[in-house]
């Protein structure tokens, strides 16, 4: 692994520990067994990366390259968006989400890293994603609470994918909520293990189709019940990627989320709720060879049998530009989003994400 990769991974592990200590409440959070286990896993990942062999040429694709050797050099710089690219990348980003009821959530800083696992398989990788600075503002529903149109016992309406279920109302006077009170801290930490399964076609000879499997695990590390699920969740995932050329591809990701265990001390509202929803992500990318610009419209389709609409859809067109800083590949992007189907009160109405991807 290159020095840049180790530097980025060290930054991730250090940031996780710092954010957990500084943002989430010093000793109380660090004494939580789930957080301690997560931080220990981050440091183990760093140690494993230091021992890993340097990847061979062409490594990082989610399927074998065939007997003919590594594919020809791509026409465009890798911008880190293709799910079939399993090489190392580090990504700090911010995301703002507004629900139809006016409630807002801001992931002020989220850290994401993908680490290939060549000692397991050349086509295996793990990802880590953690909102280390997160805020949740429920002031928009205070009038409903005061008028009685919203039952305090049912919590704040908030649905997938932002929330697995309604959020508990903060234990503060409603006047404070109406003045713009928001809860800040860290969110739940997520892991993914990704495995390339099969490739159809040959790299460098035109179109290829890749099949990828994986499993997502969400851990209850949020510093406040309003910022997370207080549950362990898993989501089996299946991905198929159709590469038309080095410049364009079509990909579909299927994830089905459900809870498997509760965190000790879980709030009554979370204990009485049940998480279970499907999320489909459909996206197509086209990149321009010389300029580094690319366009990636994404459609997210949700099925939640607990909402009034059941089905919902959210359109998120991403625009970004890739460039080089020495040997480091950098991609800067912005990704706004709007509800396609009229959303329920707890579903997304608008959102925007922006960040950078670092690929050594």
C-alpha positions in Angstrom: 0.0 0.0 0.0 1.3 3.5 -0.9 2.3 6.1 1.7 -0.6 8.2 0.6 -3.0 5.3 1.3 -1.5 4.8 4.8 -1.6 8.5 5.5 -5.3 8.7 4.5 -6.2 5.6 6.5 -4.3 7.0 9.5 -6.2 10.2 9.2 -9.5 8.2 9.2 -8.6 6.2 12.3 -7.4 9.4 14.1 -10.5 11.4 13.1 -12.8 8.7 14.4 -11.1 8.7 17.8 -10.9 12.5 18.0 -14.6 13.0 16.9 -15.9 10.4 19.3 -14.0 12.1 22.2 -14.5 15.8 21.3 -18.0 15.8 19.9 -19.9 13.0 21.6 -19.2 13.6 25.2 -15.7 12.6 26.3 -15.5 9.7 28.8 -19.2 8.7 28.7 -19.0 7.8 25.0 -15.5 6.3 25.1 -16.7 4.0 27.9 -19.5 2.6 25.6 -18.5 -0.9 24.6 -19.9 -0.5 21.1 -17.8 2.6 20.4 -14.7 1.1 22.0 -15.1 -2.0 19.7 -15.5 0.2 16.6 -12.4 2.2 17.4 -10.5 -1.0 18.0 -11.6 -2.2 14.6 -10.5 1.0 12.9 -6.9 0.6 14.3 -6.9 -3.1 13.3 -7.8 -2.1 9.8 -4.8 0.3 9.8 -2.5 -2.5 11.0 -3.8 -4.9 8.3 -3.3 -2.2 5.6 0.3 -1.8 6.6 0.9 -5.6 6.2 -0.9 -5.9 2.9 1.0 -6.5 -0.3 1.1 -3.7 -2.8 -1.7 -4.3 -5.4 -0.7 -5.6 -8.7 -1.3 -3.6 -11.9 -5.0 -3.5 -12.7 -6.1 -4.7 -9.2 -9.1 -3.1 -7.7 -11.7 -4.3 -10.2 -14.5 -6.4 -8.7 -13.9 -9.4 -10.9 -10.9 -11.4 -12.4 -9.2 -9.7 -15.3 -8.9 -12.9 -17.4 -6.0 -14.8 -18.8 -5.0 -12.0 -21.2 -3.5 -9.8 -18.4 -4.5 -6.4 -17.0 -6.8 -4.2 -19.1 -5.5 -1.3 -21.1 -5.1 2.1 -19.3 -8.5 3.8 -18.9 -9.3 6.8 -21.0 -10.4 8.9 -18.1 -9.2 9.3 -14.5 -10.9 7.1 -11.9 -13.3 9.3 -10.0 -14.3 6.7 -7.4 -17.9 6.4 -8.3 -18.0 3.0 -10.0 -19.1 0.3 -7.5 -16.9 -2.2 -9.3 -13.8 -0.3 -8.5 -12.6 -1.8 -5.2 -9.3 0.2 -4.8 -8.4 2.4 -1.8 -10.2 5.7 -1.5 -10.9 8.2 1.3 -13.8 10.6 1.2 -14.8 13.4 3.6 -18.2 14.9 2.7 -21.2 16.9 4.0 -24.9 16.2 3.5 -28.0 18.3 4.3 -31.5 16.7 4.2 -34.9 18.3 4.6 -38.0 16.2 5.3 -41.5 17.0 4.0 -42.5 18.1 7.6 -39.6 20.6 7.7 -37.3 18.6 10.0 -33.7 18.9 8.9 -30.7 16.7 9.4 -27.1 17.8 8.6 -24.2 15.5 8.4 -21.7 18.3 8.8 -18.7 16.0 8.4 -18.9 12.3 7.4 -15.7 10.3 6.8 -15.8 7.4 4.4 -12.9 5.0 3.4 -12.7 1.9 1.2 -9.8 -0.5 1.9 -9.1 -3.4 -0.4 -8.3 -6.7 1.3 -5.8 -8.4 -1.1 -4.9 -11.1 1.5 -8.5 -12.2 1.5 -9.1 -11.9 -2.3 -8.1 -9.5 -5.0 -11.7 -8.7 -5.4 -12.7 -8.0 -1.8 -12.9 -4.7 0.1 -14.3 -3.2 3.2 -15.8 0.3 3.7 -16.2 2.4 6.8 -18.6 5.4 7.0 -19.2 7.6 10.0 -21.0 11.0 10.5 -18.6 12.4 13.1 -20.4 15.8 13.3 -24.1 15.5 12.9 -27.1 17.8 13.8 -30.9 17.1 13.9 -33.3 20.1 14.1 -36.9 19.3 15.0 -38.1 22.9 15.5 -40.4 22.6 12.5 -42.8 20.2 14.2 -43.1 22.2 17.5 -46.4 23.9 16.3 -47.9 20.4 15.6 -46.9 19.3 19.1 -48.4 22.5 20.7 -51.7 22.2 18.6 -52.0 18.5 19.4 -51.9 17.3 15.8 -48.7 15.4 16.5 -48.7 12.9 19.4 -45.5 13.3 21.5 -45.6 9.6 22.3 -45.2 8.8 18.6 -42.1 10.9 18.3 -40.9 13.0 15.3 -41.9 11.5 11.9 -38.7 10.4 10.2 -38.5 7.6 7.6 -35.9 5.8 5.5 -33.3 6.2 4.5 -32.5 9.0 6.9 -34.2 7.2 9.8 -35.3 3.7 10.4 -38.2 5.0 12.3 -39.6 8.0 14.2 -37.1 9.9 16.4 -37.7 10.7 20.1 -38.6 14.2 21.0 -35.7 16.0 22.8 -36.2 16.3 26.5 -36.3 20.1 26.4 -39.1 22.7 26.7 -41.1 23.1 23.5 -40.2 26.8 23.6 -36.6 25.8 23.2 -37.4 23.6 20.2 -39.4 26.4 18.6 -36.4 28.8 19.0 -34.4 26.5 16.8 -33.0 23.9 19.1 -31.0 21.1 17.5 -29.2 18.1 18.8 -25.5 17.7 17.8 -23.1 14.8 18.1 -21.9 11.7 16.2 -24.1 9.4 14.2 -24.2 5.6 13.7 -21.1 4.0 12.2 -21.6 1.8 9.1 -19.4 -1.0 7.6 -19.7 -2.8 4.3 -17.9 -6.0 3.1 -17.9 -6.2 -0.7 -17.0 -9.2 -2.8 -16.7 -9.4 -6.6 -18.6 -12.5 -7.8 -18.5 -12.8 -11.6 -17.6 -10.8 -14.7 -18.9 -11.3 -18.2 -16.8 -10.0 -21.1 -13.1 -9.1 -21.1 -11.6 -5.9 -19.8 -10.2 -3.7 -22.6 -12.4 -5.3 -25.2 -15.5 -3.2 -24.9 -18.5 -3.9 -22.6 -18.3 -5.8 -19.4 -20.9 -6.8 -16.8 -19.9 -7.4 -13.2 -21.9 -9.0 -10.3 -21.0 -8.0 -6.8 -22.4 -9.1 -3.4 -22.0 -7.7 0.0 -23.3 -7.0 3.5 -23.8 -3.7 5.3 -23.7 -3.5 9.1 -24.9 -0.3 11.0 -23.7 -0.1 14.5 -25.4 2.0 17.3 -22.7 4.5 18.0 -24.8 7.7 17.9 -24.2 10.0 20.9 -28.0 10.7 21.3 -31.1 8.7 20.5 -32.3 11.4 18.1 -29.1 11.0 16.0 -29.2 7.2 15.5 -31.2 4.0 15.6 -29.9 2.5 18.9 -30.0 -0.8 17.0 -27.7 -3.1 15.2 -28.9 -3.4 11.6 -27.7 -5.4 8.6 -28.5 -5.1 4.9 -27.6 -7.8 2.4 -26.7 -6.1 -0.9 -26.4 -7.1 -4.5 -24.9 -4.9 -7.2 -24.7 -5.3 -11.0 -22.5 -2.9 -13.0 -22.6 -2.7 -16.8 -19.5 -0.9 -18.2 -20.1 0.5 -21.7 -16.6 2.0 -21.9 -14.1 3.7 -19.6 -16.3 6.8 -19.8 -19.8 5.4 -19.1 -21.5 2.7 -17.0 -24.9 1.8 -15.6 -25.1 0.4 -12.1 -27.9 -0.9 -9.8 -27.6 -1.5 -6.1 -30.2 -3.4 -4.1 -30.2 -3.3 -0.3 -32.7 -4.7 2.2 -32.4 -3.3 5.8 -33.6 -4.9 9.0 -32.6 -4.8 12.7 -31.0 -7.7 14.5 -30.4 -6.5 18.1 -31.0 -3.5 20.4 -28.4 -1.4 22.1 -28.4 -1.6 25.9 -30.4 1.3 27.3 -32.4 1.7 24.1 -35.2 4.4 24.3 -38.8 3.2 24.5 -39.6 4.7 21.1 -36.8 2.9 19.3 -37.6 -0.4 21.2 -41.2 -0.3 20.1 -40.4 0.4 16.5 -39.2 -2.1 13.8 -36.8 -1.3 11.0 -37.3 -3.0 7.6 -37.1 -1.4 4.2 -35.8 -1.9 0.7 -33.5 0.6 -1.1 -32.7 0.5 -4.8 -30.1 2.8 -6.2 -30.0 3.2 -10.0 -27.4 5.4 -11.6 -25.7 6.1 -14.9 -22.4 8.0 -15.4 -20.9 9.7 -18.4 -17.4 11.3 -18.1 -15.6 13.6 -20.5 -12.1 12.4 -21.3 -10.0 15.6 -21.4 -11.8 17.9 -19.0 -12.3 15.5 -16.1 -15.9 16.5 -15.7 -18.6 13.9 -15.3 -22.4 13.6 -14.8 -24.0 10.9 -12.7 -27.8 11.1 -12.3 -29.0 8.7 -9.6 -32.5 7.5 -8.8 -33.2 6.1 -5.3 -36.3 4.0 -4.9 -37.5 3.1 -1.4 -40.1 0.6 -0.2 -41.2 1.0 3.4 -44.4 -0.9 4.4 -44.7 1.4 7.4 -45.3 4.6 5.5 -48.6 5.7 3.9 -47.1 5.7 0.3 -45.1 2.5 0.7 -43.0 3.5 -2.4 -41.0 6.7 -2.7 -38.4 8.0 -5.1 -35.6 10.5 -4.9 -33.6 11.9 -7.8 -30.0 13.0 -7.1 -28.0 14.2 -10.1 -24.3 14.4 -9.3 -21.8 16.7 -11.1 -18.1 16.5 -10.4 -14.6 17.1 -11.7 -11.5 14.9 -11.4 -7.9 16.2 -11.4 -4.5 15.2 -10.2 -2.3 16.7 -7.4 1.0 14.9 -7.8 0.2 11.2 -7.6 -3.1 11.8 -5.8 -6.3 11.6 -7.7 -8.9 14.1 -6.5 -12.6 14.3 -7.4 -14.7 17.2 -6.1 -18.5 16.9 -6.5 -21.9 18.2 -5.6 -25.1 16.2 -5.5 -28.5 17.9 -5.0 -31.7 15.8 -4.6 -35.5 16.2 -4.9 -38.4 13.9 -4.1 -40.0 12.5 -7.3 -43.1 11.2 -5.7 -45.1 13.4 -3.2 -43.4 12.4 0.1 -45.0 11.5 3.4 -44.2 14.0 6.3 -41.3 11.9 7.4 -39.8 11.3 3.9 -37.1 13.4 2.2 -38.2 16.5 0.2 -34.8 18.0 -0.6 -31.2 17.3 0.0 -27.7 18.2 -1.1 -24.3 16.5 -0.7 -20.9 17.7 -1.5 -17.4 16.4 -0.9 -14.1 15.1 -2.3 -12.7 11.7 -3.1 -9.0 11.0 -2.7 -7.6 8.1 -4.6 -3.9 7.4 -4.3 
